[in-house]
């Protein structure tokens, strides 16, 4: 005899099969009639588990180029104070500061002491730097501090200037270095010598075979497409050429090293160009090339004001954001923001 309970179950099953209402069957019969070993053909990821681009950067840093710290011009130090006041109280994370060459005006002990005094005023993240041409300028000065081309190198050497720079920033053997921070790779190349050791370099950046081989080796970590961030001081010449004075001299080799890597970002300084009046993102290369302004000596803009400017860089898993910053009023510079997708 069919009981009332069995009758209702059979009736519901017939209704479900007739209407395709599997959910209805599951609601009333599971788990009693559910097949224990069956698996759904399609298992969608719940909305809250769908992978999404992170809204938090992996690493954020400020690039401060061409400080030109000088004992002869106290206004230069005042400009660095403006920048560091902003950086030290910044509303977003600042994981490190990179100083992009021409740290000092003449590479003298007095200038490094002045820089130390300024830096010690603030609570700052780790600082890294590379050398610019001005960091070798002590060779132009006499013992009394007068500029003299007739008596160069005035009893000084390029090695003395390198040693001061390296001692200040804690570099052990070479003026170039690299560092991994939060799985982000920063590579800082440095001008290795100046006119005392190699008179024909002028104001150009000379990289030795040893430094370029070191650079090539460091870049191998990016064969998988992981972004690399490379810092130089002097800008590059036109593609396909080597540079002379005021340029990266061995530019063809530099570009050759970077050619295999799809997510290389290069940052230079030296030109002091103002974000308000000049282009700062060069797209003529296989890599992304940004030119920074200057903290100490930014060129006048359209309104005649020189400004105190730098770059803020945010690195995300899926993109890199670069912004121009005006430190005098702690503002973003209109038209100076770039978002670059990271190539898969």
C-alpha positions as CSV (number, residue, x, y, z in Angstrom):
1,X,0.0,0.0,0.0
2,X,1.4,3.4,-1.0
3,X,1.5,5.7,2.0
4,X,0.7,9.4,1.8
5,X,4.4,10.4,2.2
6,X,5.6,8.1,-0.7
7,X,2.8,9.4,-2.9
8,X,3.8,13.0,-2.3
9,X,7.5,12.3,-3.1
10,X,6.6,10.5,-6.3
11,X,4.3,13.3,-7.3
12,X,7.0,16.0,-6.7
13,X,9.5,13.9,-8.7
14,X,7.2,13.7,-11.7
15,X,6.5,17.4,-11.6
16,X,10.2,18.2,-11.4
17,X,11.1,15.9,-14.3
18,X,8.3,17.4,-16.4
19,X,9.3,21.0,-15.8
20,X,13.1,20.7,-15.6
21,X,12.9,21.9,-12.1
22,X,16.0,20.2,-10.7
23,X,16.2,22.8,-8.0
24,X,12.7,22.0,-6.8
25,X,13.6,18.3,-6.6
26,X,16.8,19.1,-4.6
27,X,14.9,21.3,-2.2
28,X,12.4,18.7,-1.2
29,X,14.3,15.4,-1.7
30,X,17.9,16.1,-0.8
31,X,19.9,14.7,0.8
32,X,17.9,11.6,0.8
33,X,17.8,11.1,-3.0
34,X,20.9,13.2,-4.0
35,X,23.6,11.1,-5.7
36,X,26.5,11.1,-3.2
37,X,29.3,10.9,-5.8
38,X,27.9,13.3,-8.4
39,X,29.7,16.6,-9.2
40,X,28.2,19.6,-11.0
41,X,29.3,20.1,-14.6
42,X,29.9,23.9,-13.9
43,X,30.8,25.4,-10.6
44,X,30.8,29.2,-10.9
45,X,33.2,31.2,-8.5
46,X,31.1,33.1,-6.0
47,X,31.2,36.9,-6.7
48,X,33.3,37.6,-3.5
49,X,36.0,35.2,-4.7
50,X,36.4,36.4,-8.3
51,X,40.0,37.5,-8.8
52,X,40.3,41.3,-9.2
53,X,43.1,43.8,-9.7
54,X,44.5,45.0,-6.3
55,X,43.6,48.5,-5.3
56,X,46.7,48.6,-3.1
57,X,50.2,49.2,-4.7
58,X,52.9,46.7,-4.2
59,X,55.4,49.6,-3.7
60,X,55.2,53.4,-3.8
61,X,58.2,55.8,-3.9
62,X,59.2,59.3,-4.5
63,X,61.9,60.2,-7.1
64,X,63.7,63.3,-6.1
65,X,66.2,64.4,-8.8
66,X,68.9,67.1,-8.9
67,X,68.9,68.3,-5.3
68,X,72.1,70.3,-6.0
69,X,72.7,70.8,-2.3
70,X,75.1,73.8,-2.0
71,X,76.7,75.6,0.9
72,X,76.9,78.7,-1.2
73,X,73.1,78.9,-1.8
74,X,70.9,78.3,1.2
75,X,67.7,78.5,-0.9
76,X,68.6,75.1,-2.3
77,X,68.3,73.5,1.1
78,X,65.0,75.3,1.7
79,X,63.6,73.7,-1.4
80,X,64.6,70.2,-0.2
81,X,62.9,71.0,3.1
82,X,59.7,71.7,1.2
83,X,59.9,68.4,-0.6
84,X,60.7,66.4,2.6
85,X,57.9,68.1,4.6
86,X,55.5,66.9,1.9
87,X,57.0,63.4,1.7
88,X,57.2,62.8,5.4
89,X,53.5,63.8,5.9
90,X,52.2,62.2,2.7
91,X,48.7,60.9,2.6
92,X,49.6,57.7,0.8
93,X,52.3,55.2,1.5
94,X,55.9,56.1,0.7
95,X,58.1,53.0,0.9
96,X,61.4,54.5,-0.2
97,X,62.9,57.6,-1.7
98,X,65.2,57.5,-4.7
99,X,67.5,60.5,-5.4
100,X,68.2,60.6,-9.1
101,X,71.7,62.1,-9.3
102,X,73.3,65.5,-8.7
103,X,72.7,65.0,-5.1
104,X,75.2,67.9,-4.4
105,X,76.4,70.9,-6.5
106,X,80.1,70.1,-6.1
107,X,80.4,66.8,-4.3
108,X,82.1,68.4,-1.3
109,X,82.2,67.2,2.3
110,X,80.5,70.3,3.4
111,X,77.6,69.6,1.1
112,X,77.1,66.1,2.3
113,X,77.2,67.3,5.9
114,X,74.5,69.8,5.0
115,X,72.4,67.1,3.3
116,X,72.7,64.9,6.4
117,X,71.5,67.7,8.6
118,X,68.5,68.2,6.4
119,X,67.6,64.5,6.2
120,X,67.9,64.0,9.9
121,X,65.2,66.6,10.5
122,X,62.5,64.2,9.2
123,X,61.3,60.6,9.7
124,X,61.9,59.2,6.3
125,X,61.8,55.7,4.6
126,X,65.0,54.1,3.2
127,X,66.9,56.3,0.7
128,X,68.8,55.2,-2.4
129,X,70.7,57.3,-4.9
130,X,72.9,57.3,-8.0
131,X,75.6,59.8,-9.0
132,X,75.3,62.7,-11.4
133,X,78.0,64.8,-13.1
134,X,77.7,67.5,-10.4
135,X,78.7,65.0,-7.7
136,X,82.2,65.0,-9.3
137,X,82.5,68.8,-9.5
138,X,84.9,69.2,-6.6
139,X,87.7,68.8,-9.2
140,X,86.9,72.3,-10.5
141,X,87.3,74.0,-7.1
142,X,90.5,75.3,-5.6
143,X,91.3,74.9,-1.9
144,X,89.6,78.2,-1.3
145,X,86.4,77.1,-3.1
146,X,86.9,79.2,-6.2
147,X,85.9,77.7,-9.6
148,X,89.0,77.3,-11.7
149,X,89.2,75.5,-15.1
150,X,92.9,76.4,-15.5
151,X,94.0,74.4,-12.5
152,X,91.6,71.4,-12.8
153,X,91.7,68.9,-11.1
154,X,93.0,71.2,-8.3
155,X,94.6,68.4,-6.4
156,X,91.4,66.4,-6.4
157,X,90.4,63.1,-8.0
158,X,87.3,61.5,-9.3
159,X,87.9,58.7,-6.8
160,X,87.6,61.1,-3.9
161,X,84.2,62.2,-5.1
162,X,83.0,58.6,-5.6
163,X,84.2,57.7,-2.1
164,X,82.3,60.5,-0.5
165,X,79.1,59.6,-2.3
166,X,79.5,55.9,-1.5
167,X,80.3,56.5,2.1
168,X,77.2,58.8,2.5
169,X,74.8,56.2,1.1
170,X,76.5,53.1,2.5
171,X,77.6,51.6,-0.8
172,X,80.6,49.2,-0.3
173,X,82.4,48.8,-3.6
174,X,80.7,50.6,-6.5
175,X,78.6,53.7,-6.9
176,X,75.8,51.7,-8.6
177,X,73.5,49.3,-6.8
178,X,70.2,47.4,-6.9
179,X,67.6,46.5,-4.2
180,X,64.4,44.4,-4.0
181,X,61.7,46.0,-1.9
182,X,58.4,44.2,-1.5
183,X,59.2,42.0,-4.5
184,X,59.9,45.1,-6.7
185,X,63.3,45.6,-8.3
186,X,65.0,49.0,-8.3
187,X,68.3,49.2,-10.3
188,X,70.4,52.4,-9.9
189,X,73.1,52.9,-12.5
190,X,75.8,55.6,-11.8
191,X,78.2,57.7,-13.7
192,X,81.5,56.0,-12.7
193,X,84.0,58.7,-13.5
194,X,84.5,62.3,-14.7
195,X,87.0,64.5,-16.5
196,X,89.9,63.8,-14.1
197,X,90.0,60.2,-15.1
198,X,88.5,60.4,-18.6
199,X,88.6,64.0,-20.0
200,X,86.6,63.2,-23.1
201,X,83.4,62.3,-21.2
202,X,82.5,66.0,-20.7
203,X,79.2,66.1,-18.8
204,X,78.1,62.7,-20.2
205,X,77.5,59.5,-18.2
206,X,80.2,56.8,-18.7
207,X,79.3,53.2,-17.8
208,X,82.1,50.7,-17.8
209,X,82.0,47.2,-19.3
210,X,81.8,45.9,-15.7
211,X,78.8,48.0,-14.8
212,X,76.9,47.1,-18.1
213,X,77.7,43.4,-17.6
214,X,76.3,43.7,-14.0
215,X,73.2,45.5,-15.3
216,X,72.7,42.8,-18.0
217,X,72.9,40.1,-15.3
218,X,70.5,41.9,-13.0
219,X,67.9,42.2,-15.8
220,X,67.8,38.4,-16.2
221,X,65.5,38.3,-13.2
222,X,62.8,39.9,-15.4
223,X,62.7,37.3,-18.2
224,X,59.2,36.4,-16.8
225,X,57.9,39.9,-17.5
226,X,58.2,41.2,-13.9
227,X,58.6,45.0,-14.1
228,X,62.0,46.4,-13.6
229,X,62.7,50.1,-12.5
230,X,66.0,51.5,-13.8
231,X,67.4,54.9,-12.7
232,X,69.9,56.9,-14.7
233,X,70.9,60.5,-14.4
234,X,71.7,61.9,-17.8
235,X,69.1,61.3,-20.5
236,X,69.4,59.1,-23.5
237,X,70.3,60.3,-27.0
238,X,68.1,59.5,-30.0
239,X,67.5,55.8,-30.6
240,X,70.2,54.1,-32.6
241,X,73.0,56.5,-31.4
242,X,75.5,56.8,-28.6
243,X,75.5,59.9,-26.5
244,X,78.1,62.6,-25.9
245,X,78.2,65.3,-23.3
246,X,75.0,65.7,-21.2
247,X,73.8,62.2,-22.4
248,X,74.2,58.6,-21.5
249,X,77.3,57.8,-23.6
250,X,77.0,54.0,-24.2
251,X,73.3,54.3,-25.0
252,X,73.2,51.7,-27.8
253,X,74.5,49.0,-25.3
254,X,72.0,50.2,-22.7
255,X,69.1,49.9,-25.1
256,X,70.4,46.5,-26.3
257,X,70.3,45.2,-22.7
258,X,66.7,46.3,-22.2
259,X,65.4,45.2,-25.5
260,X,64.2,41.7,-24.4
261,X,62.2,42.9,-21.5
262,X,58.6,44.0,-22.0
263,X,58.1,45.8,-18.7
264,X,61.1,48.0,-18.2
265,X,60.7,51.5,-16.8
266,X,63.6,54.0,-17.0
267,X,63.8,57.2,-15.0
268,X,66.3,60.0,-15.7
269,X,67.0,63.5,-14.4
270,X,69.7,66.1,-15.3
271,X,67.6,68.3,-17.6
272,X,65.6,70.1,-14.8
273,X,62.6,70.3,-17.1
274,X,59.4,71.7,-15.7
275,X,56.3,69.4,-15.7
276,X,54.1,72.3,-16.7
277,X,55.8,73.1,-20.0
278,X,57.7,70.0,-21.3
279,X,57.0,66.4,-22.1
280,X,58.2,63.9,-19.5
281,X,57.2,60.5,-21.0
282,X,59.2,59.2,-24.0
283,X,57.6,56.4,-26.1
284,X,60.3,56.0,-28.7
285,X,61.9,53.0,-27.1
286,X,61.1,49.4,-26.2
287,X,60.9,50.5,-22.6
288,X,59.0,53.3,-20.9
289,X,61.2,56.3,-20.2
290,X,60.3,59.1,-17.8
291,X,62.3,62.3,-17.3
292,X,62.0,63.9,-13.8
293,X,62.1,67.5,-12.9
294,X,64.4,68.9,-10.2
295,X,64.0,69.7,-6.5
296,X,66.8,72.3,-6.4
297,X,66.8,73.8,-9.9
298,X,63.6,73.2,-11.9
299,X,63.4,75.4,-15.0
300,X,60.8,78.1,-15.1
301,X,57.3,77.1,-16.3
302,X,54.9,79.1,-18.5
303,X,54.1,81.4,-15.6
304,X,57.8,82.1,-14.9
305,X,57.8,80.2,-11.7
306,X,60.5,77.5,-11.3
307,X,58.8,75.3,-8.7
308,X,60.1,72.5,-6.6
309,X,59.1,69.2,-8.4
310,X,59.5,65.5,-8.3
311,X,57.7,62.2,-9.2
312,X,55.5,59.8,-7.2
313,X,55.4,56.3,-8.5
314,X,52.9,53.6,-7.5
315,X,53.5,50.0,-8.7
316,X,50.6,47.7,-8.8
317,X,50.4,44.1,-10.1
318,X,48.6,45.2,-13.2
319,X,49.8,48.8,-13.8
320,X,52.3,51.5,-12.9
321,X,51.2,55.0,-12.1
322,X,53.5,58.0,-12.4
323,X,52.6,61.4,-11.1
324,X,54.3,64.8,-11.2
325,X,54.3,66.6,-7.8
326,X,54.7,70.2,-6.9
327,X,56.1,70.5,-3.4
328,X,55.7,74.2,-2.9
329,X,51.9,73.8,-2.4
330,X,51.8,70.0,-2.0
331,X,49.7,69.5,-5.2
332,X,49.6,67.2,-8.2
333,X,50.6,68.8,-11.4
334,X,47.9,68.9,-14.0
335,X,48.6,66.9,-17.2
336,X,51.5,65.0,-15.5
337,X,50.0,61.7,-14.6
338,X,50.5,58.5,-16.6
339,X,49.0,55.0,-16.1
340,X,50.9,52.3,-17.8
341,X,49.5,48.7,-18.0
342,X,51.9,45.9,-17.1
343,X,52.2,43.7,-20.2
344,X,51.2,40.0,-19.5
